[in-house]
Every structure is written in structure tokens, then in C-alpha cells.
Amino acid sequence: MTELHAVTANGGVRISYEVTGPADGPPVLLLPALGETAADWAAVRDGLARERRVFALDLRGLPRGMTPPGRPGRGAAQAADCMADRRRTKRMASPAATA
């Protein structure tokens, strides 16, 4: 079962992501290309999720992760969000986070 989550990133931008697979599986992070969403990974995500914990992100400014008015939706801010989410994902996937 795929769960939909969201985090608030730099400047109040909400970034949505999907999580699926066994909680104790090794983590995999799927990032979409520009103009795509986490849903574009569905076939790959479902295959990986048999044995891995899969995190598939939407990019900033896309439908489920709307950009607040007057805030940039792409570029350097988007890269910073991806790096921040990568660090969060590592913490969420660590054994200490699930204890």
C-alpha cells in the first residue's frame, strides 16, 4: 500500500512524497525529472517495493506540492529541498528512528 505524505520545505513550500514497501527494507529514493511527479515512478516503485522501502518525491511547485504565491518553484530552491529531503529520508530510514 502506498502512503502519501508531505513536508514543509524552505519558504513554506509543501512537498509531497509517496512511501511504500516494508518498513525494515533498505531505503530507495526516487526523484522525478522536471515536469514529472512521484506517480511517474509507479511501475518501478511497485517492483522495488517488494523488498525495499521506497520514497518517491514530487518536485516543488507541482500539483500535490503547491508553491505559495510569490515564491520561486524551481532552480536552486528545488535543489535545496531535494537535499533536505534526502537527509530527512536517511534519518527516517535509520534503525534509531524506528525504535
Residue pairs with C-beta under 8 A, 6 or more apart in sequence:
1 20
2 18
2 19
2 20
2 45
2 49
3 18
3 19
3 20
4 16
4 17
4 18
4 64
5 16
5 17
5 18
5 19
6 14
6 15
6 16
6 17
6 64
6 65
7 14
7 15
7 17
7 85
7 88
8 14
8 15
9 15
9 60
9 80
9 81
9 84
9 85
10 77
10 80
10 81
10 84
11 68
11 71
11 77
12 68
12 71
13 60
13 61
13 65
13 66
13 67
13 68
13 71
13 73
13 77
13 81
14 64
14 65
14 66
15 57
15 58
15 59
15 60
15 65
15 81
15 85
16 38
16 57
16 58
16 64
16 65
17 38
17 55
17 56
17 57
17 58
17 85
18 38
18 39
18 45
18 54
18 55
18 56
19 53
19 54
19 55
19 56
20 45
20 46
20 49
20 53
20 54
20 56
21 28
21 48
21 49
21 50
21 51
21 52
21 53
21 54
22 49
22 51
22 52
22 53
23 53
23 98
24 53
24 98
25 49
25 51
25 52
25 53
26 51
26 52
26 53
26 93
27 52
27 53
27 54
27 55
27 89
27 90
27 92
27 93
28 48
28 52
28 53
28 54
28 55
29 55
29 56
29 57
29 85
29 86
29 89
30 38
30 41
30 44
30 45
30 48
30 54
30 55
30 56
30 57
31 57
31 59
31 82
32 38
32 40
32 41
32 56
32 57
32 58
32 59
33 40
34 59
34 74
36 59
37 58
37 59
37 62
37 63
37 64
38 45
38 56
38 57
38 58
41 56
45 54
45 56
48 54
53 93
55 89
57 82
57 85
58 64
58 65
59 65
59 78
59 82
60 67
60 73
60 74
60 77
60 78
60 81
61 67
61 73
61 74
61 78
67 73
71 77
91 97
